Amino acid sequence: MYREGEFRVAEADYKALKSGGFMRQKQKDNFSMRLKAVGGNFTAEQLVTIANVSEKYGDGHVHLTSRQGIEIPFIKLGDIDAVKSALEAGGVSVGVCGPRVRTVTACQGNAICPSGCIDTSTLAREISERYFGRELPHKFKFGVTGCQNNCLKAEENDIGVKGGYRVRWEKEACILCGVCIKACRTKALSLSGDRIDLDGTKCSDCGRCVKSCPTEAWKGESGYILSFGGTFGNLIAKGNELFPIIEDKEALFRITDAALDFFSEHARPGERFRVAIDRDGWDTLKTSLERALHAR
């Protein structure tokens, strides 16, 4: 006998279940349920809810995914509605799979990490609210990392966002101690007489000069370094940077809007963003993004 509200196997829409975060396991009528995460953050209350659901409806364990999410395996077909209700009551949302915008990953950023240049958690939430679950020709991933340490490996994502600083030196405040020169990992700074010279061709926008200067002679405005077309699955390709650092968040979102529109318009079904760019041309993509960047 099937319980009230239980799915019959013959009636189950596996495609719809997968799009809603329920992935079929090799064990018949069992699913690994993907939960929605933003930047890898869950509250203690949510974790308790997840643990309780795993104990009651799964086999008592959870899986931490490579994209900072949580999956609860061994969910039975007939329990799916009950599981969703239990999670919702505890403030937990089910994730997505298939050809749509996936979970947004992020490091802890400047709210916690001394190296962070941007507020990654807030930006990840804003990206998720704007795009999560959007239907596209194939899966699409955002990754946000706070600095050039690149803990989130931004260039592995369809769109990667990396924090940085556009810097400037103020001679009047400088005591020529040389701390900034030692801190610069790309050797972009050098002492020349009574001044510090910056080689812009070597600068990575990391902001270590700003963070290390004891007299605040280095000033910086934080911004976003964007990369496009990264993928690390069956096709391995590093995302490419097409612009200098973007300081305005509104401009960032104009660019990401245009990138997703480009993907929708140019990609064939089942084709990753990178493949569509390679076929239609990086210059074509850059022209579209530049138009969005300078729009007002």
Sequence and secondary structure as in RCSB ss.txt:
>XXXX:A:sequence
MYREGEFRVAEADYKALKSGGFMRQKQKDNFSMRLKAVGGNFTAEQLVTIANVSEKYGDGHVHLTSRQGIEIPFI
KLGDIDAVKSALEAGGVSVGVCGPRVRTVTACQGNAICPSGCIDTSTLAREISERYFGRELPHKFKFGVTGCQNN
CLKAEENDIGVKGGYRVRWEKEACILCGVCIKACRTKALSLSGDRIDLDGTKCSDCGRCVKSCPTEAWKGESGYI
LSFGGTFGNLIAKGNELFPIIEDKEALFRITDAALDFFSEHARPGERFRVAIDRDGWDTLKTSLERALHAR
>XXXX:A:secstr
   TT   GGG  HHHHHHTTEEE SSTTEEEEEB  BTTB  HHHHHHHHHHHHHHSSS  EE TTS EEEEEE
EGGGHHHHHHHHHHTT  B   SSBB  BEE  GGGT TT  S HHHHHHHHHHHHTT B SS B EEEESSTT 
TT GGGSSEEEEEEEEEEE GGG     HHHHH TT  EEEETTEEEE TTT     HHHHH TT  EEEEEEEE
EEE  EESSSEE  B  SS B  HHHHHHHHHHHHHHHHHH  TT  HHHHHHHH HHHHHHHHHHHHT  
